[in-house]
């Protein structure tokens, strides 16, 4: 019985490490996506004097997703980000919302 418990603990640790690596990679790509969106928005705003509305509506959810990934990777929460939970809502998650 002890071997089964030990094997289960190692398996759980392996799965946790795989998820952490997957979310770290997702965070890396999310950061690059935010950089690309920023460049596209600035160029488009320079040419047309207004940002792309669809990208402007998409980015708060993307920022919240990156925040959820960071919280999960640092151990602040055990709730796994998307795709293991719902995509964040369009409402931005502020770190300072308790202090206002």
C-alpha positions in Angstrom: 0.0 0.0 0.0 2.9 2.3 0.7 4.3 1.9 -2.8 0.9 2.8 -4.3 0.8 6.0 -2.2 4.3 6.9 -3.1 3.7 6.2 -6.8 0.5 8.3 -6.7 2.4 11.2 -5.1 5.1 11.1 -7.8 2.5 10.9 -10.5 0.7 13.9 -9.0 4.0 15.8 -8.8 4.7 15.0 -12.4 1.3 16.2 -13.6 1.7 19.4 -11.6 5.1 20.1 -13.1 3.7 19.4 -16.6 0.8 21.8 -16.0 3.2 24.5 -14.6 5.4 24.2 -17.7 2.4 24.3 -20.0 1.1 27.5 -18.3 4.5 29.1 -18.3 4.7 28.5 -22.1 1.1 29.8 -22.5 2.2 32.9 -20.5 5.2 33.4 -22.7 3.1 33.3 -25.9 0.5 35.5 -24.3 3.2 38.2 -23.6 4.3 38.1 -27.2 0.7 38.3 -28.4 0.2 41.4 -26.2 3.4 42.9 -27.7 2.2 42.2 -31.3 -1.3 43.6 -30.5 0.3 46.7 -29.0 2.4 47.3 -32.1 -0.6 46.7 -34.4 -2.8 49.1 -32.4 -0.2 51.8 -32.4 0.4 51.6 -36.1 -3.3 51.5 -36.9 -4.0 54.4 -34.5 -1.2 56.4 -36.1 -2.7 55.9 -39.6 -6.5 56.0 -38.8 -6.5 58.1 -35.6 -8.4 55.4 -33.7 -7.6 51.9 -32.4 -9.1 48.7 -33.7 -12.3 48.2 -31.6 -12.3 44.4 -31.7 -8.7 44.3 -30.4 -9.5 46.9 -27.7 -12.4 44.7 -26.5 -10.2 41.5 -26.6 -7.2 42.8 -24.7 -8.8 43.1 -21.2 -9.6 39.4 -21.2 -6.1 38.6 -22.4 -4.6 40.7 -19.7 -6.7 39.0 -17.1 -5.6 35.6 -18.5 -2.0 36.5 -18.1 -2.7 37.7 -14.5 -4.4 34.3 -13.8 -1.4 32.4 -15.2 1.0 34.4 -13.0 -1.1 33.8 -9.9 -1.2 30.0 -10.7 2.5 29.8 -11.4 3.5 31.6 -8.2 1.2 29.5 -6.1 -1.2 32.3 -5.1 -4.1 30.2 -6.3 -4.8 26.6 -6.9 -7.5 27.4 -9.6 -6.0 26.5 -13.0 -6.5 29.1 -15.7 -8.1 28.5 -19.1 -8.5 25.8 -20.6 -9.2 24.2 -17.2 -11.5 27.0 -16.2 -13.6 29.6 -18.1 -11.9 32.3 -20.1 -11.6 35.5 -18.0 -14.4 38.0 -18.4 -13.9 41.3 -20.2 -13.7 43.1 -16.8 -10.1 43.8 -16.0 -8.7 42.4 -12.8 -6.9 45.1 -10.9 -4.3 44.3 -8.3 -5.2 47.5 -6.4 -9.0 47.1 -6.4 -9.1 46.5 -2.6 -7.2 49.7 -1.9 -9.5 52.0 -3.8 
